[in-house]
Structures are given as C-alpha cells and as structure tokens.
Amino acid sequence: MNNKFTVIESTDEDKLQEMDRISKIVKLNEIWERYFFNMVMRYTKEYGTLYKLPQDKLAKVGLAGIKYICSCRDVSRENVRLGIDEPKTLKQNQYRFQMIDSIFGVLGCLTLRNFVTTFPIDKDYDGAKWECKDYFYTMDVLKNMDWDKPIGGDKLSELLWDYENDELRHAYIEFTTSASGIFRAQTGKGIAETWCDNMGIPTFTEDKETGIMKNNHTGDIMKTKKVSHIQVVK
C-alpha cells in the first residue's frame, strides 16, 4: 500500500472555486444575520418580548438564531484555516455568550414536540456499535419527558447534552467556548484547562511555527515529530 501523498500546485480555476466557496459562506452568514435580527426586532415590537410568542413564531426565531450562530462558526473556521483569525476579546465573548443564551431561552419556551419538529434528531442509528449517542439514545431520553409542555430554560442545557442534532451541537459548543473565553479573561485559564489542572491532567501549548510543545504544568518542552510518509511535490 502506497502511503505517500502528492500535492500539486493549484490552478487558477481551483483558486476561483475556492474563492467562490468562501464567498458563499460569508454571504450565507450575512443572510441569516439580517433575517434573524429583523425577525427579532419585528416580534419584539409586536409582542413586547420574545418569550410571549406563539409556538410557531418561537420555532422560527429559534431556528433562525441557531442557523445564524452556526453560520458565524463557519466564517470563523474559514478565518482560522486562512490564518487571519484573531483571538476574541472579552467583550466579543460576552456578547456571543449573551446572544446564544437568549436564543436558548427562546428554545426553552418550545414544547418538546415542536422542538423535535424544528430540530429533527439526526438519523444516526449505529451508536451501539461505536458506543456513542445516536437516534435511539436520544429517543430513549425523550420518552420520559412531556412532549406537550414547554421544555423550560433550566432543562434545556441537559436536553442539548443528550440531543443528537449537528446544528444544536455546534451552537452549544460556541456557547461553552464563549463561556470559557470569559473565564480565561477573568482567571488566565479556560474552563477545560482549569478542570484538567484540578484533576491532575497535564495540558500542553504548541508553538505552531516551531512545532514545540510545552507542558503547562511542569514547563517541560518537546518537539513534535514530522510525518515522514507525506511528500510534497511541486
């Protein structure tokens, strides 16, 4: 088996296709942003608060909000890939946290039945094989809940932990990441890093330019090994 990879220089057509792909991601983000905020402003003016909306409008706001957050995530991922991403400030993380928290507040007002209709469970059925959550796992959790009562904001976080839906999962990751960013700005360490320190689990920081890894607890350094079976050919 040949494990070597050949990397060929990109053509002008490849570059144009890549630019078009990125442009579509940015445009989609702009569309969802405009749609979401216009809807929020219209319904807030009409009802005074989003939490008083009827179920069908709650579902529309919740779905648009999650789509918007996921589109922001897609743009950030492209910025990271292009090397133009900048660390978020405390103010940016606070805004992102409050934004997603308000969207989750809307989702908590939905009945479970309308929540499942708006965010269908991913059709993954082989969780038992891989020992991970899947459609059957989620349905097993939902069978003990009242499908015709609002979920409640206090129970939504627990539900999202067990609910198999890619977009909700991405939004929840953005929520916890922003919370960790706020915590880091206040304490110097993120939530996961603090937990690892408390549990005695070592964490490492990598210098991407040199490939050097530093043990954040002991200060020891090590250099990552190069992958020898990849060959770049121009």
N, C-alpha and C positions, 0 to 999 in steps of 0.2 A: 504493500500500500504506500503510495506516494504522499507524504505529509507536507510537501513544500508548496508554498503559495506563490503565485506570480502576480505582481502588482504592475499594471500597465498605466501609463500616463493618460489622464483624462482628455477626451476630445472636447472641442468647442460645444458640440451637441450635448455631451454629458454635463458640461457646466451649465448650459442653458436649462436643461431638465432639472438640475439641482436647484438653480435659482427659482425656477417656476414652482418647485415643490415647497421651498421655504416661503415664497411669496403667498402661496395658498394657506399655509399655516398661520401666517401673520394676518391675512385678510379674514380668515375664519375667526380668529381671536377678536378682531375689530367688530365683526358682525354680531357675535354673541355678547360682547360688551355693550354695544349700543342697544340690542334687543332687550337684554336683562335690565339695564338701568332705566330705559324708557318705560318698561313694564312696571318696575318698582315705583317710579315716580307717579305713573298714572293711577295705579291701585292705591297707593298711599294717599293721594289726593282724594280719591273716591271713597275709601273706607276708613281713613284716618290711621290705620295700622294694618300691616300685612297679616297679622295673626287673626284678624276677623274675616279674612277672605273665605268664600265658599270653597269647597273641596276642589272643584275643577280649576279654579284660579290659583289655589295654593299649589296644585300639581304643576301648573305652567310656570309659576315663579321658581319653584324648587328645581324643576328640570333645567330651566334656562340658567339658573345660578350654578348648578353643577357643571353644565356644559361650558359656561364661562370660565370657571376655575380650572377645568381640565384643559381648555384652550390656552390659558395663561401658562400652565405647566408645560404644554407642548412648545410654546415660544421659549421658555426658559431652558428647556432641554436642547433646543437648537442653538441657543446662545452659548451654552456650555460646550457643545460639540464644535462650534466655530471659534471657541476661545475668547469670546467677547463678553462673557458673563461676569458680573461683578457681585460681590457679597451683598446681601440685602442689609439695609440699615435697620436699627431698632424700630424706627418709625414705620418703615415698609412692612416689617414683620408684624407689628401691632395692627396695622391696617388690614393686612391679609388675614390675620387671626380673627379679627372682629367681623370681617366680611364673611368668612366661611362659617363662623359661629352663628351669624344672623341667618344664613341660608339653612343651616342645620336646624335652627329654631323654626323655620317655616316647615321643614320636612317633619319635625316632631308634631306638627298640628294635623298632619295627614292621618287618616285611618290606615291601618296596616294593609287593607285591601287595595286602597288607592295608591299606597306607596309601592306595592308589588307591581301594580299595573303600570305605574310611571317608570319604575326602575326594575325591569324583569330580571329574574335570577339567571345568572349565566348558565348556559346549557352544558355544563361540565359534569360528567357522570362517573368518572373513574377515580374519584377521591380515595376510595378504599384501597385501590391498588397502590397509590402513591402516598397514602397516609396523610392526606391534606383535605381541606374543606372543599365541598362541591355542592351541586344542586340538592342532593339528598340530605346533606348535612344541614343546609340552610332550612329546608322544608321541615326537618325534624325539630329545629329550634322554633320555627314559626307555628307549629301545631299546638303549642302550649299558650299561644297569645290570642287575644280577642281581635279578630280581623275587622271588626266594625266600630272600634273605638280609636280615638287619636293615639298615636304611639307615645307621645309625651317627650319633651326635651330631655328629661332626666334618663330615659330609657333608650334614646336614640343611639348614643355612643356605644352602648352594649350591643345593640342590634347591628350596627355597622361593623362591629368586630366579627360578627358571625355571618354577615350577609355577603353572598358571592355576586358582586357586580363590579366590573372593572372601573367604571367611571366613579362610582361611590368610593371605591378603594383608593383611587388616585386623589380624590378630593380629601379623603381622610388623612392620607399621607401628607398632603400640603398643609392641612390643619395642624398635625402634630409637628411637622417641620418648622412651621412658623412659631409654634409654642416653644420649641427647642431653641430657636433663634432668639426669642425674647429672653429665655432663661440664660442663654450663653452671654447675652449682653449685660445681664444683671450679675452673673456669678463668674463669668470667664470660661464656663464649660457648658456643653449641651446636656440635655436630659439623658440621652443614652450614655454619654461619656461619664456623667456623674453616677449613673446606675452601675456601670462597669467598675468604676473605682470603688464603690461601696461593696460590690460583690467580689473584689479582688481579681477582676478580669483585666488583663493588660490591653491597652489601646495604643494605636500607632498613628503617626503622622508621616505622610510621604511627600518628599520633595519631588515634584513631577519632572523637573529639569534634570536632576542628578540621579533619580531613582533610589535615593537613600531613605530608608525607613527609620524613624526614631520612636523608641519606646517612651510614651508619655509619662510613665511612672518611674522607670529607672534611668532614663536618659541614654540608654544603650542605643547604638545605631547599627544598621545592617544595610547592605546594598542588595536590591532585588536582582535576581538572575535574569539574563536576557533569554528570550525564547529563540533557540538555535535553529528550529525547523522552519522558520519563516524567512524567505529570501525575497528581497525587494529587487525587481529588475526594471530598469528604465529603458 
